[in-house]
Amino acid sequence: MLTRCAWVNNDPRYQAYHDNEWGVPEYDSRALFEKLCLDGQQAGLSWFTILCKIPNYHAAFANFEPALIACFTEQDVERLMSNAEAGIVRNRLKIRSIITNARAYLLMQEEGINVSDWLWQFVGGAPIINYWPSAKEVPTFTAESQAMAKALKKRGFSFVGDTICYAFMQATGMVNDHLLSCHCHPSNVSI
């Protein structure tokens, strides 16, 4: 029996996410954009709720293709708000945030900024490996996530507070917060 971080339930989707994605370094700019948007959708909800809706988010938001999302209009917002079958969190501010974030992302690209490099700079370009013995010791934000949140907001992103940014950093492997007892912690993974 594998020992996992305390937040993982028995659902196979959650276990697969924990084992194969959470804490694994992601360097693809478009994938980072998607994960940042999805972490923003989590605000006030459990990650498991969003995880179960990811296929619906892909269908509703053009597979997280920023150039397509940036063209969404207020009519698209209304369509997503009124369509219960879309299977997404129907919160107007959260829906608009994905559109806003797509536009901010594209603006960074137009300025010649490699979004992946820009995001990874907040952890010095390499994962921060933590050694937490228990879940109660894992912070909800850090100086790095506060700096990232401030910089993202300055660039026009929304739903990117310091707690959301820390969850994003954990999810994308910028920070490895697998507990010491977890089979995914680097000290427990054999090469």
C-alpha positions as CSV (number, residue, x, y, z in Angstrom):
1,M,0.0,0.0,0.0
2,L,1.4,3.4,-1.1
3,T,1.6,6.2,1.4
4,R,0.3,9.4,-0.1
5,C,-0.1,13.0,1.2
6,A,-3.0,13.4,3.6
7,W,-5.1,15.5,1.3
8,V,-5.6,12.7,-1.3
9,N,-8.9,10.8,-1.1
10,N,-9.5,7.3,-2.4
11,D,-10.7,8.3,-5.8
12,P,-8.5,6.9,-8.5
13,R,-8.5,10.2,-10.4
14,Y,-7.2,12.0,-7.4
15,Q,-4.6,9.4,-6.6
16,A,-3.4,9.5,-10.3
17,Y,-3.2,13.3,-10.1
18,H,-1.2,13.2,-6.9
19,D,1.1,10.4,-8.1
20,N,1.8,11.6,-11.7
21,E,1.2,15.4,-11.9
22,W,1.2,17.3,-8.5
23,G,4.7,18.4,-7.8
24,V,6.1,17.3,-11.2
25,P,8.0,20.2,-12.8
26,E,6.1,21.7,-15.7
27,Y,8.0,24.0,-18.1
28,D,5.5,24.3,-21.0
29,S,4.2,27.9,-21.1
30,R,0.7,26.9,-22.4
31,A,0.4,24.1,-19.8
32,L,1.4,26.6,-17.1
33,F,-1.3,29.0,-18.3
34,E,-3.9,26.3,-18.1
35,K,-2.8,25.2,-14.6
36,L,-2.8,28.8,-13.4
37,C,-6.4,29.3,-14.7
38,L,-7.6,26.1,-13.1
39,D,-6.0,27.0,-9.8
40,G,-7.9,30.3,-9.9
41,Q,-11.1,28.3,-10.5
42,Q,-10.4,26.4,-7.2
43,A,-10.7,29.5,-5.0
44,G,-13.2,28.7,-2.3
45,L,-13.6,25.1,-3.5
46,S,-11.6,21.9,-3.2
47,W,-9.1,21.0,-5.9
48,F,-10.9,17.6,-6.3
49,T,-14.0,19.6,-7.5
50,I,-12.0,21.3,-10.2
51,L,-10.0,18.1,-11.1
52,C,-13.3,16.3,-11.9
53,K,-14.3,19.2,-14.1
54,I,-11.1,19.6,-16.2
55,P,-12.5,17.9,-19.3
56,N,-15.5,20.2,-19.1
57,Y,-13.1,23.2,-18.8
58,H,-11.3,22.0,-21.9
59,A,-14.5,21.9,-23.9
60,A,-15.8,25.2,-22.6
61,F,-12.5,27.1,-23.0
62,A,-11.1,26.0,-26.4
63,N,-8.7,23.5,-24.8
64,F,-7.0,26.4,-23.0
65,E,-5.7,27.9,-26.2
66,P,-5.0,31.5,-25.2
67,A,-5.5,33.0,-28.7
68,L,-9.0,31.5,-28.9
69,I,-10.0,32.3,-25.3
70,A,-8.8,35.9,-25.8
71,C,-11.5,36.3,-28.5
72,F,-14.3,35.4,-26.1
73,T,-16.9,38.1,-25.7
74,E,-19.5,39.0,-23.0
75,Q,-21.9,36.8,-25.0
76,D,-19.6,33.8,-24.4
77,V,-19.5,34.7,-20.7
78,E,-23.4,34.7,-20.7
79,R,-23.5,31.4,-22.6
80,L,-21.2,29.7,-20.1
81,M,-23.1,31.2,-17.1
82,S,-26.4,29.9,-18.4
83,N,-25.3,26.5,-19.6
84,A,-25.5,24.1,-16.6
85,E,-24.4,21.3,-18.9
86,A,-21.1,23.0,-19.5
87,G,-19.9,21.3,-16.3
88,I,-17.8,24.2,-15.0
89,V,-18.0,26.4,-12.0
90,R,-20.6,29.0,-13.1
91,N,-19.1,32.0,-11.4
92,R,-19.0,35.1,-13.6
93,L,-15.8,36.5,-12.1
94,K,-14.0,33.1,-12.5
95,I,-15.2,32.7,-16.1
96,R,-14.0,36.2,-17.0
97,S,-10.7,35.6,-15.2
98,I,-9.8,32.9,-17.7
99,I,-10.5,35.3,-20.6
100,T,-8.5,38.1,-18.8
101,N,-5.6,35.8,-18.2
102,A,-5.5,34.6,-21.8
103,R,-5.2,38.3,-22.9
104,A,-2.5,39.0,-20.3
105,Y,-0.6,35.8,-21.4
106,L,-0.7,36.8,-25.1
107,L,0.5,40.3,-24.2
108,M,3.5,38.8,-22.5
109,Q,4.2,36.7,-25.5
110,E,3.9,39.8,-27.8
111,E,6.4,41.5,-25.6
112,G,8.8,38.6,-26.2
113,I,8.5,37.2,-22.7
114,N,8.9,33.4,-22.3
115,V,6.1,32.9,-19.9
116,S,7.6,29.7,-18.5
117,D,10.9,31.3,-17.7
118,W,9.1,34.3,-16.3
119,L,7.1,32.2,-13.9
120,W,10.0,29.9,-12.9
121,Q,12.1,33.0,-12.0
122,F,10.1,33.2,-8.7
123,V,11.7,30.0,-7.5
124,G,15.1,30.7,-9.0
125,G,14.5,28.5,-12.1
126,A,14.5,25.2,-10.2
127,P,12.1,23.4,-7.9
128,I,12.1,24.1,-4.2
129,I,12.1,20.8,-2.4
130,N,10.5,20.9,1.1
131,Y,10.8,18.4,3.8
132,W,7.5,18.6,5.7
133,P,6.8,15.8,8.2
134,S,3.1,16.7,8.5
135,A,0.4,18.5,6.5
136,K,-0.1,21.1,9.2
137,E,3.4,22.4,8.5
138,V,2.8,23.1,4.8
139,P,2.2,26.8,4.3
140,T,-0.6,28.3,2.3
141,F,1.6,31.0,0.8
142,T,5.2,32.0,0.9
143,A,7.3,35.1,0.0
144,E,7.8,33.6,-3.5
145,S,4.0,33.1,-4.0
146,Q,3.4,36.6,-2.8
147,A,5.9,38.0,-5.2
148,M,4.4,36.0,-8.1
149,A,0.9,37.1,-7.2
150,K,1.9,40.8,-7.2
151,A,3.8,40.5,-10.5
152,L,0.9,38.6,-12.2
153,K,-1.6,41.2,-11.0
154,K,0.6,43.9,-12.3
155,R,0.6,42.2,-15.7
156,G,-3.2,42.1,-15.7
157,F,-3.9,38.6,-14.5
158,S,-6.8,37.9,-12.1
159,F,-7.7,35.2,-9.5
160,V,-3.9,35.0,-8.8
161,G,-3.7,35.8,-5.1
162,D,-0.8,34.6,-3.0
163,T,-2.6,31.4,-1.9
164,I,-3.7,30.6,-5.4
165,C,-0.1,31.2,-6.6
166,Y,1.2,28.8,-4.0
167,A,-1.2,26.1,-5.0
168,F,-0.1,26.7,-8.6
169,M,3.6,26.5,-7.6
170,Q,2.9,23.2,-5.8
171,A,0.9,21.8,-8.7
172,T,3.5,22.6,-11.3
173,G,6.5,21.4,-9.3
174,M,8.0,24.8,-8.7
175,V,7.6,23.7,-5.1
176,N,7.6,20.1,-4.0
177,D,5.5,19.8,-1.0
178,H,5.0,16.0,-0.9
179,L,5.2,15.0,2.7
180,L,8.3,13.1,3.9
181,S,6.1,10.0,4.4
182,C,4.7,10.2,0.9
183,H,6.0,7.8,-1.7
184,C,6.3,10.8,-4.2
185,H,8.7,12.8,-2.0
186,P,12.1,13.0,-3.8
187,S,13.8,11.3,-0.8
188,N,11.5,8.2,-1.3
189,V,11.8,7.9,-5.1
190,S,14.5,5.5,-6.3
191,I,16.3,6.5,-9.5
